[in-house]
């Protein structure tokens, strides 16, 4: 009886849950900046309603059937167990789809393949060919920005990093020092904190001639050897 009540609750709550998830996706950064990349809303998928109907009708039928709970030598409940398993799988897929849709392909996030083009050894951001994305097991491990053949110094690269992280309030240094006071070198490694993401990152600059930067790489977390 308890299983049927749980299935009934899931069936009744499935459609409202899909509307709630779609509302969150619609308000995400990706939806606002690239609405054309958002997948079809969950509440507009016919099979969601089919699952809800099957769960509600099936659980009500079992609850109102007096023979359901009689002791029988063999009373298989495989269909109900299978339904539970499918619901767990569908919920997991829903969560993964939402995480992928919200990912900006920053270090530590799930790889959003809709925003990148796959290459031989890395992915390239579709909105900026200078951004190379490295991923392992579906997660972004680092992004490398190809400054060359243009020339930028380490300080001007801060503006590029702000754009990549979509955060104009980055704090450089282990003590979250103000970005206005940060005097960066073109051959050093720095920790930085993003208030927008509430996360630490670290950046490593590769020098070019004189004071210019050739490339820089951005990673998730903190580097003990960084400034």
VMD Tcl script that draws the C-alpha trace (Angstrom):
set ca {
  {0.00 0.00 0.00}
  {2.82 2.37 0.88}
  {4.41 1.88 -2.56}
  {1.17 2.80 -4.31}
  {0.77 5.95 -2.21}
  {4.32 7.01 -3.09}
  {3.66 6.38 -6.80}
  {0.43 8.38 -6.59}
  {2.27 11.32 -5.02}
  {4.99 11.15 -7.68}
  {2.39 11.01 -10.45}
  {0.47 14.00 -9.08}
  {3.63 16.02 -8.54}
  {5.42 15.16 -11.79}
  {3.82 17.82 -14.03}
  {4.17 20.69 -11.50}
  {7.79 19.64 -11.02}
  {8.43 19.87 -14.78}
  {6.92 23.41 -14.87}
  {9.17 24.37 -11.95}
  {12.30 23.00 -13.67}
  {11.40 24.79 -16.92}
  {10.95 28.05 -15.00}
  {14.44 27.68 -13.51}
  {15.92 26.90 -16.96}
  {14.10 29.90 -18.49}
  {15.68 32.22 -15.90}
  {19.18 30.79 -16.31}
  {22.06 32.78 -17.78}
  {22.14 30.58 -20.88}
  {18.42 31.13 -21.56}
  {18.80 34.89 -21.34}
  {21.90 35.13 -23.51}
  {21.32 32.24 -25.91}
  {17.59 31.36 -25.94}
  {18.04 29.48 -29.21}
  {20.17 26.86 -27.43}
  {17.56 25.92 -24.81}
  {16.05 22.48 -25.30}
  {12.33 21.83 -25.57}
  {10.64 22.51 -22.18}
  {9.88 19.39 -20.14}
  {6.22 20.30 -19.65}
  {5.75 20.26 -23.44}
  {6.95 16.65 -23.84}
  {4.00 14.32 -24.31}
  {5.60 11.32 -22.64}
  {5.90 13.22 -19.33}
  {2.10 13.39 -19.21}
  {1.91 9.72 -20.18}
  {4.15 8.76 -17.27}
  {2.07 10.87 -14.88}
  {-1.18 9.29 -16.09}
  {0.22 5.77 -15.82}
  {1.45 6.39 -12.29}
  {-1.78 8.00 -11.07}
  {-4.16 5.57 -12.74}
  {-2.07 2.52 -11.83}
  {-1.66 3.47 -8.18}
  {-5.33 4.37 -7.75}
  {-6.37 1.07 -9.37}
  {-4.14 -0.88 -6.99}
  {-5.30 1.11 -3.96}
  {-8.98 0.47 -4.73}
  {-8.51 -3.19 -5.64}
  {-9.08 -5.41 -2.56}
  {-7.19 -8.29 -4.18}
  {-3.98 -6.29 -4.42}
  {-2.96 -6.86 -0.82}
  {-4.08 -10.46 -0.37}
  {-1.33 -12.92 0.35}
  {-0.48 -14.85 -2.77}
  {2.18 -17.46 -3.46}
  {3.45 -15.36 -6.30}
  {2.37 -11.74 -6.59}
  {4.94 -10.09 -8.86}
  {5.38 -6.34 -8.36}
  {8.04 -6.04 -10.98}
  {6.06 -3.44 -12.90}
  {5.97 -1.10 -9.90}
  {9.67 -1.60 -9.16}
  {10.45 -0.97 -12.81}
  {8.43 2.24 -12.68}
  {10.40 3.42 -9.65}
  {13.66 2.66 -11.43}
  {12.58 4.53 -14.56}
  {11.50 7.53 -12.49}
  {14.91 7.66 -10.80}
  {16.64 7.50 -14.17}
  {14.41 10.24 -15.58}
  {15.03 12.46 -12.55}
  {18.79 11.96 -12.93}
  {18.59 12.86 -16.63}
  {16.55 15.97 -15.75}
  {19.14 17.14 -13.23}
  {22.00 16.49 -15.65}
  {20.23 18.37 -18.46}
  {19.66 21.35 -16.18}
  {23.31 21.38 -15.04}
  {24.52 21.18 -18.64}
  {22.17 23.96 -19.76}
  {23.43 26.29 -17.02}
  {27.14 25.49 -17.54}
  {29.24 28.26 -19.08}
  {32.15 25.85 -19.65}
  {34.18 27.25 -16.78}
  {36.70 25.11 -14.87}
  {34.90 22.81 -12.45}
  {31.60 22.84 -14.39}
  {29.97 20.17 -16.51}
  {30.98 20.42 -20.15}
  {28.24 22.15 -22.16}
  {28.74 20.77 -25.65}
  {26.16 23.18 -27.09}
  {28.56 26.07 -26.51}
  {31.72 24.47 -27.90}
  {33.12 22.73 -30.96}
  {35.06 19.51 -30.46}
  {38.63 19.37 -31.71}
  {41.31 16.70 -31.62}
  {42.65 17.48 -28.15}
  {40.33 20.19 -26.84}
  {37.06 22.03 -27.43}
  {36.81 25.55 -28.85}
  {34.23 28.03 -27.56}
  {31.75 28.89 -30.30}
  {31.57 32.56 -29.27}
  {35.37 33.04 -29.05}
  {37.81 30.92 -31.06}
  {40.65 31.98 -28.77}
  {39.11 30.07 -25.86}
  {40.28 26.44 -25.76}
  {38.38 24.19 -23.34}
  {39.94 21.08 -21.83}
  {37.67 18.47 -20.27}
  {37.93 15.06 -18.66}
  {35.07 12.68 -17.94}
  {32.47 15.31 -18.86}
  {33.89 18.06 -16.64}
  {35.87 21.15 -17.64}
  {39.35 20.98 -16.11}
  {40.86 24.15 -17.61}
  {40.43 26.82 -20.25}
  {43.33 28.30 -22.19}
  {43.11 31.71 -23.81}
  {45.23 32.28 -26.89}
  {46.26 35.93 -26.67}
  {48.63 35.68 -29.62}
  {48.91 36.90 -32.36}
  {47.46 39.95 -30.57}
  {49.39 41.53 -27.73}
  {48.11 42.09 -24.21}
  {49.91 42.63 -20.94}
  {48.97 40.81 -17.72}
  {46.90 43.70 -16.39}
  {44.82 44.07 -19.55}
  {44.26 40.30 -19.47}
  {42.27 40.92 -16.30}
  {39.49 42.36 -18.45}
  {39.49 39.20 -20.56}
  {39.29 37.04 -17.43}
  {36.39 39.17 -16.15}
  {34.58 38.53 -19.42}
  {35.26 34.79 -19.29}
  {33.97 34.50 -15.72}
  {31.25 37.14 -16.25}
  {32.37 38.84 -13.06}
  {33.69 42.43 -12.87}
  {34.55 42.15 -9.16}
  {37.34 39.58 -9.21}
  {39.66 39.55 -6.21}
  {43.32 38.67 -6.80}
  {45.59 37.17 -4.17}
  {45.13 34.73 -1.31}
  {43.54 37.44 0.84}
  {40.96 38.43 -1.80}
  {42.74 41.68 -2.50}
  {40.94 44.23 -4.66}
  {41.36 43.86 -8.42}
  {42.00 47.63 -8.62}
  {45.16 47.20 -6.56}
  {46.43 44.09 -8.35}
  {49.62 44.67 -10.36}
  {50.07 41.47 -12.31}
  {53.23 40.21 -14.02}
  {53.25 38.39 -17.36}
  {55.22 35.40 -16.02}
  {53.47 34.62 -12.72}
  {50.63 32.51 -11.34}
  {47.84 34.10 -9.29}
  {44.92 32.95 -7.19}
  {41.70 34.84 -7.72}
  {38.26 34.78 -6.11}
  {35.00 35.28 -8.00}
  {32.21 36.77 -5.84}
  {29.70 36.03 -8.62}
  {30.45 32.29 -8.55}
  {31.59 32.19 -4.89}
  {34.57 30.14 -6.05}
  {38.35 30.30 -6.16}
  {40.27 29.99 -9.43}
  {43.92 30.36 -10.37}
  {45.46 31.74 -13.52}
  {48.88 31.09 -15.03}
  {50.38 33.55 -17.52}
  {52.82 32.52 -20.26}
  {55.05 35.43 -21.28}
  {55.80 36.63 -24.78}
  {58.45 39.16 -25.65}
  {58.98 42.14 -23.31}
  {55.95 42.60 -21.02}
  {53.38 40.92 -23.25}
  {51.39 37.76 -22.56}
  {51.33 34.92 -25.08}
  {48.64 32.73 -23.49}
  {47.07 32.24 -20.09}
  {45.28 29.26 -18.52}
  {42.48 29.30 -15.95}
  {41.85 26.49 -13.46}
  {39.39 25.75 -10.67}
  {40.41 26.01 -7.01}
  {43.53 27.50 -5.44}
  {47.20 26.94 -6.18}
  {49.46 26.81 -3.12}
  {52.38 28.16 -5.16}
  {50.38 31.06 -6.63}
  {50.52 34.65 -5.44}
}
mol new
graphics top color blue
foreach p $ca { graphics top sphere $p radius 0.5 }
foreach p [lrange $ca 0 end-1] q [lrange $ca 1 end] { graphics top cylinder $p $q radius 0.2 }
display resetview
